[in-house]
Amino acid sequence: MLTPYLPYPPSSGGQVRSYNLIKHLSKHHDIYLVSLIKNDEEKKYQKDLLEYCKEIYVCKRSESPWTFSNIIKSVFGQYPFVVVRNFSPEAKQAVSIALERKAFDLIHAETFYIMPHIPQTKTPVFLVEQTIEYRVYQHYVSKLPLFIRPFFYFDIVKLKFWEQTFWKKAELVGAVSKDDERKMLELLPNLETTVIPNAAGEDLLNIYNGHKRVIKPIFLYQGNFSWLQNVEAARILIDTIFPSIKKHIPNARCVIAGQRAQEKLGDVVLSGVEIVDIPPSNVDTVIKVYKEASIFLAPIEGPGGTRLKILGAMAAGLPVISSPTGISGLDVHHNKNVIIAKKPEDFARKAVELLKNHTKYMTIRKNARSLIEEKYSWDTIASKLEKIYEQLIS
């Protein structure tokens, strides 16, 4: 298995996904893990994965994406920036040596931009796309001032080309939602695809309280703010949604928590808003903010993937009010296990209404928890993945 990050600690969405898959798959498979790291400090987390992996190779990529070398290579080279910044000569060598040493049944690659590390091989490659990257960047660039956009468009063209090129190099491509699979097939109608959804982090499953009562309303948004979609969603929450809620519920608080939150969002002077920085290794604080919150607000506009943060909130018994984009690809229903809001004013109104209607509040959270147990547990996802492995190998 190749991942563009070390899957521990399970603090960001991709890490939660890879860690839980490895943990469950290791019951029946020997896993050799190749992961990229940005600095030597991350090596200490290998010991937390050794229980599940036969061997682990951690390989350095550039610590900062914005190096002179990376910029020059992405401007004048064949690959887009996201591939250049995630490339590691050390990882390419580690994969080649491993393939020479052992006859592997399968290569599982998480994200297309890890694919340049895999040499020409007869070993089947299963590529899982956690999101369709070019669509994410396209959405971000569309929000930039007009005079800046042309500088980014060429990189998006390269990104779209190489993303599809690496899809075609794999025997099978996994999407995390039906929506993403449909977009892939619109681009490449003959592509062999399947869907491997995300699931809820097991730590959050354990904090569910069936008798929760709201005393002091706390609205939560949690994520890794290295990702553009999370910064955008947090700004909508701070600038428009929460001020409207505050007019109706003066004692309400809004907690925005996650990696690089303070750095990316800056100082917020709005009364009641708290920015909580969560270091990558601090899973306890993630659990704490979910446990204390009343409602999870997800005004996500950026496309792609399925949102582990939303599945986590549902697992923890935290009612979710989300944009249609935020729950895209999840098997959820409005007013049954989530509430869907299309505009900032809808978010504020529906949040206030939900807090006033205790019966509906409890129904939404109980239905959400039941859905997680039925469809979005890592045990279920790993079992589906094993069947796909068997088909590929045979």
N, C-alpha and C positions, 0 to 999 in steps of 0.2 A: 504494500500500500504506500502510495506517495501522497504527501500532504504539504501545502505551502506554508505550514506553521506546525509547531509541535503541539499535538492535541492535549496538552496539559499545561496549566490548569484549565478546566472547562469553563472559561469565563466569557468568551465571545461565541457567537452563534456557530461558526465553523468548527471551533474547538469542541463545543458541546456535542456537535454531530459526530465528528470523527472519534472522539473519546468513547462515546457510548456505543458506536458501531464496533470499534475494536474490542471493547469490554465484552460485548455479547458474542461477537464472531469468534473470539478466542476460545470459547467453550468447545468448538468443533474444528478449528482451523489453526495452522501454524502461520503466524503473521510476522513478516519481516517489514519493518517500518522505515521509510526514508522521509525525513522531515526537514524543512528549512527553518533556520533560526537567524535572528538578527544580531545576537551577541552571545558571548560565552556564558553569561549569567543564566540563560535559559537551559543550559545543559543539566543543571541540578534537578530538573523535573523528569529526566529520563527514568530515574528510579521508580517514579509513580506509574510508569507504563510497562516496566519490565515484567510485571505479573502477567501481562496480557500478550506481550510480544516475544518472539524467539530471539530476534536481534533488532537493534535500533541504530540507525545511522542518522546523526544530526549534522547538517551541512550548512555552512555560512552563506548567506546572501548579503548584499550591502545593507548596512544598518539603517541608513537614511535613503529613501527612494530618490531624493533630489540631489544626487551627486552629479558632478560635471560629466563623468563618464556615462552614466545612465541617460542623461539628457541627450548627449551627442549620439549615442547608439540608437536611441528611439527616434531622433530626428532624421538621421542619415542611414540607419540600418533598416533591415527588412521587418523587424518585429516592432509591435506597438509598445508603449511605455510599460503597461502592466506585465508584459512578458519579460521585458528587459530587467525591470526592478526585482522580479522574482526568479531570475536565473542564477544558478550556482554551478560553476564548473566542478566543484567538489561533489555535488549531488549527481551530476551526470556521470562522473567517474564511479561513484558508489553503486549506481544502478547497473552500469555496465559490468563491473566486477561481480556483483551479486548474481547477475544473469549467467555469467560464465561459470560461476562456482556451483550453482544449483539449477535443477530443472523445476522451475516454478509452474504451478498449474494456471496461474492467473496474475495479471497486474491490475490493481484497482487504483485509479488516479482520481484524486479529488481536485477538481477545477482544471480547465483546459490549459491554463498557463503553467501547469506543472509538466505538461506533455513534452516540451523540448528536452527534458532530462532522460527520456526513454529512447534508446537506440533502436535501429531496425531489429525486429525480433519476431519469432514465430509464436511466442507466448501471447495468448489472447489478452487484449487490453479492454478493460471496462472503465469508461470515463464518466464521472458524475459531475454535472454542472450544478453548482449551488445557486447560480443565477445566470442569466444571459448577460454577460458583461457589457457588450457593446450598447445594449439598451439602457443600462444604468448610466453609462458615461454620456450617451446621447441626451438623456433626460437632464443630466447635470449641465451640459454645455448649452442646452436650450434656455437655461435660466440666466446665463451670463450676458453681460452687455454685448450689443451687436458687434462692436468693433473688435472684441476679443475672440468671438466664436471661430472665425476662419483659422486661427492658430491651432485649434483643437480638432477641427473636422478631419484633417488628413490622418491624424492618429486614430480617430474613430473608424475611418475607412479601413485602415490596416487591422484594427482590432476585430472588426466584423469579418474580414477575409481570413485571418488566422484562427479565429474562433471556429469558423465553419471548416477550415482545413483540418484542424485537429479533431473535430467531430468525425470527419470522414476517415481518419487514421485509426479510430477505435472500432473494435468489433461491435460494440454496443454502447449507446450513450444514455445515461440516466438523467432524467430531470427530477426536480423535487416537487413538481406540481403538474397537473394536467394542462394548466395554462401555459407553462413553460414548454412542455412537450409539444403543444399545438403550435407555438411560435417557431420551434425548431423545425417542425415538419412543413411549415409554410415556407421556410427558407430552403430546406433540403427535403423534398417530398419522399425520397427513397431512403432516408436515414433510418437505421435500425435504432429504435428508442424504447425506453421503458420508464416507469415512474417509481422512484424510491423517495417517499416523503420524509420530512423531518419528524421528530417526535419531541415530547416534553422532557426536559432535564429531570433526572430522577430525584435530585435534591429538592426540587420544588414540589414534586408529588407528595413528599413527606410532610409538608407544612399545611396541608389542607385542613380546615376546621369547618365542620358541617354546621356549626351554630354561630358563625361570625356575626357580630353586630357592629355597625358603624357609629362611633361616638364622636371622633374628630375626623372629618373627611380629609383624606389624603389622595390626591390624584398622582399617578405614577407614569413616567415614561422611562424605559431602561434600554440601553443599547451600547454598542461600541461606536464612539463618535469619530473614529477614523473613517467611517463609512459616510458618504455624502447624504444618503437617505435619512440617516438618523439625525444629523445636524439640521437638515431641512425640516423634519417633523418636529424637532424640539423648538425651533424658531417659531413655527406656526402656533405651537402650544403656548409659548411665552408671550408672543406678540398679540395674539387674537383670542384664543380659546379661553385661557385661564383668566384674563381680565374680565371676560363676560361672566364666567362662573363666580368670580369673586364678588360681583355686584349682587348676586342672589344668595351666596353663602359666604359671608364676611370672614368666618373663621377657617375657611378652606385653605389647605396647603397643596403645593405642587412640587413634587420631588422629581428631578431629572437626574438620573444616575447612570454611570457607566465609565468605561475607559476613555480617558482624554476629554472628559466632559468639560472641565474648567478651561482647558486649553482651547477647545474648539468653540465654546459658547461664550467665553469671557465672563466678566462680572455682570450679573443681572440685578438691577435695582428694584424690580417689581416686588412689592410686599407679598410675602407668602411663598415665594419661589425659592427653592433650595437646590443648588447644584452639588451633586455628590460625586466626587472622583472615586472610582473603584479600581485599584491596581489589578493587573491581570491575575495575580495569585490569590486575591481576596474574594473567594466564593462566599464566605460567610456574610459579607455586606450585601451581596446580591440577594441572598435568602432573606436577610433582614428587611430590605426595602420592599420586597414582595409581601412579606408577612405583615408589615405595618400598613400597607396601602389599602385603600377602599375601592378604587376603580382604576383600571389601566386604560389610558387614552393613547391611541395610536393613529395620529393624523398623517400617515405615511403616503407620500405622493410618488416616490421613486419606484420603478417597476422591478420585477424579478424575484425569484425564489419563494420560499415560504418562511414565515417569520417565527423563529424559535422563541422570541420574546413573547409573542402572543400565545403560542402553545404553552409556554411556561406559566403565563398568567392564568390561563384556563386550568392548568393542572393544580395551581395553588389556590384555586377557588376565588380568583380575582375577576370580577365582571369586566369584559373588554368592550370598549366603544372604539370602533375602528373605521377608517376609510375603506371604500371598496378595494382599493389597491392593497391595503394592509392585510386583508384576509383572502386576497386572491389566491386560488389554488387550494384553499382549505375547505373541507366538507362541513361548512357551518351555515346556519340559517338565522336570518335577522329575527330578533325578538324571541329566539328559542335558546341559542347558546352564545350568541354575541349580539351586539347592537351596532348597526351600520349607520354612519353619518357621512354625508357627502360634503358639507360646507362647515367652516369653523363655527358659525352660529348654531348649526345642527348639533355639533359636538357639545357645546355649552348647554343648550336646552335639554338635550337627552341625558346629559350627566346629572343635571339638577333634578329632572323628573325621576331618574332611576333612584337617586338617594332618598327621595320622598316616598317611593313605592317599595316598601320592604318585601312584600310578597314577590314582586317581579325581580327584585334584586337577588333574592334567594333562589328563585327558579332559574334565572340565567346562569348563576354560578354552579348550581347542582347539575344542570344539563351540560354545561361546558366540561365539568369534571368527568361526567359519564362518557362523553364523546372521546376524551383523552384516553380513558381506560380501554375503550372499545377499539379505537383506530390509531391512536398516536402514542403508543408505548414503544420503547426501543426493542423490546422482545419481539413484538409483532413485525417491526421494520426489519430487524436482523433475520428473522425467519424467511421473509420475502426475498431478501438479498441472497440468502443461501441457495434458494431455488434458482435464482438467476445465475449464480456462479455455476451450479451444476449443469445448467443448460449450455452455458458458454464452454465449459470444459469438455462436455460430451460432444 
